[in-house]
Amino acid sequence: MQVFHKTRALAMLALLTSLLLAASGCGDARSEALPSDESARTALDLALSSWRDGKKPGPIAGTTPPAEIHDSRWSLGDRLASFEILDEEKNGAEMKFNVRLTLAKPAGVQEVKYYVLGRDPVMIFRDEDYARNINMDNGPSLNGGGNARKRRSR
C-alpha cells in the first residue's frame, strides 16, 4: 500500500513539474497549463461539495473536463460542514482560490488556499499538499509539525 502512495506521489510530482515547465515558457504556455476561470471554480465547488456530502477525495464524479482533488485533511478523516469560495488569484502558472472551510470534525473554521492546475484533468491541491508535492523532501508534514524530513549536510 505504501508503494502505491509513493508511486502516486511521484506521478503527481511529474504532473506538477511538467505543468510548471510548460508555464515557464511564453505567455501562451502559461494559459495552456491553467483551466479557464469557470472550469477551475466549478471543479473546486464540485470537489468541496463532494467532501461536504461525505464522499472520498480523488476523482470527482460528474466533472467535464475530469477533475481530481488532493486534500490530506479530507483523506485523514476531517469532515466538512460547509464552505465558501472567497476569491481567486492568478499568478503566472498558478491559480489559487481562498476558501473558508467550516469543519464538523474537528469543529472549527479555517481559511485555506486551493491550487487548481491543468486542463484535462483539472488537478486541485490544498495549499499544504501542493507544497508537499513541489518539495517532497522538505515539505510540511501531515501533522503540521514542520518539515517531514531534514536533509543531511555532507
ZIVENHU-V300971 format. One record per residue. D_LAST is the distance of its C-alpha to the last C-alpha in Angstrom with 1 decimal. Layout:
d_last->(D_LAST & D_LAST)
This chain:
d_last->(32.4 & 28.6 & 28.2 & 30.9 & 29.0 & 25.8 & 28.0 & 29.8 & 26.7 & 25.5 & 29.0 & 29.1 & 25.8 & 27.4 & 30.6 & 29.0 & 27.0 & 30.2 & 32.1 & 29.8 & 29.7 & 33.5 & 33.7 & 31.8 & 34.6 & 38.1 & 40.0 & 41.7 & 38.4 & 37.6 & 40.9 & 40.6 & 37.4 & 39.2 & 42.2 & 45.4 & 45.7 & 48.4 & 46.4 & 43.3 & 45.4 & 47.5 & 44.6 & 43.0 & 46.4 & 47.0 & 43.6 & 44.0 & 47.7 & 46.5 & 44.2 & 47.1 & 49.4 & 47.2 & 45.8 & 42.3 & 39.5 & 38.8 & 41.5 & 44.2 & 47.7 & 50.2 & 48.0 & 48.7 & 46.4 & 44.4 & 42.0 & 39.2 & 37.6 & 34.2 & 34.4 & 32.4 & 34.8 & 37.7 & 36.1 & 35.4 & 39.1 & 39.8 & 43.3 & 44.5 & 48.0 & 48.2 & 46.3 & 47.0 & 45.4 & 45.4 & 44.4 & 42.2 & 39.9 & 39.1 & 36.2 & 35.5 & 34.3 & 34.4 & 37.4 & 37.1 & 39.8 & 40.0 & 41.6 & 43.1 & 42.8 & 45.2 & 43.8 & 46.2 & 43.4 & 41.7 & 44.4 & 43.4 & 43.1 & 39.9 & 39.4 & 36.7 & 35.8 & 36.1 & 34.8 & 37.2 & 36.2 & 37.8 & 41.4 & 41.9 & 40.5 & 39.9 & 36.7 & 36.6 & 33.5 & 33.4 & 31.1 & 28.5 & 28.6 & 28.3 & 25.2 & 23.7 & 24.6 & 23.3 & 19.9 & 19.6 & 16.0 & 16.7 & 20.5 & 22.8 & 23.6 & 27.2 & 28.2 & 27.3 & 25.0 & 22.1 & 19.1 & 19.3 & 15.6 & 12.6 & 9.4 & 6.4 & 3.7 & 0.0)
